């Protein structure tokens, strides 16, 4: 099991992973800085929009990991059921 995980880690494109992580962090910083005046105006928690963005980001990451792990033939069977 441990060897399988190590082989999967070696297959990861590190440049793509770094770019995605950088964009996620940049997005969080942007949401935090842009929503600060809005939170003051509507008198809500300062981190309200940041927390919402973080929750959706985590759900998106788990969704991507789930889709990567699911068998491709299983996905094809499900999608054919949607279209016919």
C-alpha positions in Angstrom: 0.0 0.0 0.0 2.8 2.4 0.9 4.6 1.8 -2.4 1.4 2.4 -4.3 1.0 5.8 -2.7 4.6 6.7 -3.4 4.2 5.8 -7.1 1.1 7.9 -7.3 2.9 10.9 -5.7 5.7 10.5 -8.3 3.2 10.8 -11.1 1.9 14.2 -10.0 2.8 17.1 -12.2 4.4 19.4 -9.6 4.3 22.5 -11.7 0.6 22.1 -12.3 0.0 21.4 -8.6 2.0 24.4 -7.6 0.1 26.6 -10.1 -3.3 25.4 -8.8 -2.3 26.0 -5.2 -1.0 29.4 -6.0 -4.3 30.3 -7.8 -6.3 29.0 -4.8 -4.3 31.1 -2.3 -4.5 34.1 -4.6 -8.3 33.7 -4.8 -8.6 33.5 -1.1 -6.6 36.6 -0.6 -8.6 38.4 -3.2 -11.9 37.5 -1.7 -10.7 38.4 1.8 -9.4 41.8 0.7 -12.4 42.7 -1.6 -15.1 41.6 0.8 -13.8 43.5 3.8 -15.7 46.8 3.1 -18.9 44.8 2.4 -18.7 43.0 5.7 -18.4 46.4 7.5 -21.3 47.8 5.5 -23.7 44.9 6.3 -22.3 44.3 9.8 -21.4 40.7 9.5 -18.3 38.7 10.5 -15.2 40.0 8.8 -14.3 36.6 7.5 -17.8 35.6 6.4 -17.1 35.6 2.6 -13.6 34.2 3.2 -15.1 31.2 5.1 -17.7 30.7 2.4 -15.0 30.7 -0.3 -12.9 28.3 1.7 -15.8 25.9 2.2 -16.5 25.8 -1.5 -12.8 25.5 -2.3 -12.5 22.5 -0.1 -15.6 20.9 -1.5 -14.2 21.5 -5.0 -10.9 19.9 -4.1 -12.6 16.8 -2.6 -14.9 16.6 -5.7 -11.9 16.6 -8.0 -10.1 13.9 -5.9 -13.2 11.8 -6.0 -13.6 12.1 -9.7 -10.0 11.2 -10.2 -10.3 8.0 -8.1 -13.6 6.8 -9.7 -13.3 4.2 -12.4 -13.7 5.8 -15.9 -16.0 3.0 -17.1 -18.3 3.7 -14.2 -18.5 7.4 -15.1 -19.3 6.5 -18.7 -22.2 4.2 -17.6 -23.6 7.0 -15.5 -23.3 9.6 -18.2 -24.9 7.4 -20.8 -27.9 7.1 -18.4 -28.2 10.9 -18.3 -28.2 11.4 -22.0 -30.5 8.6 -23.1 
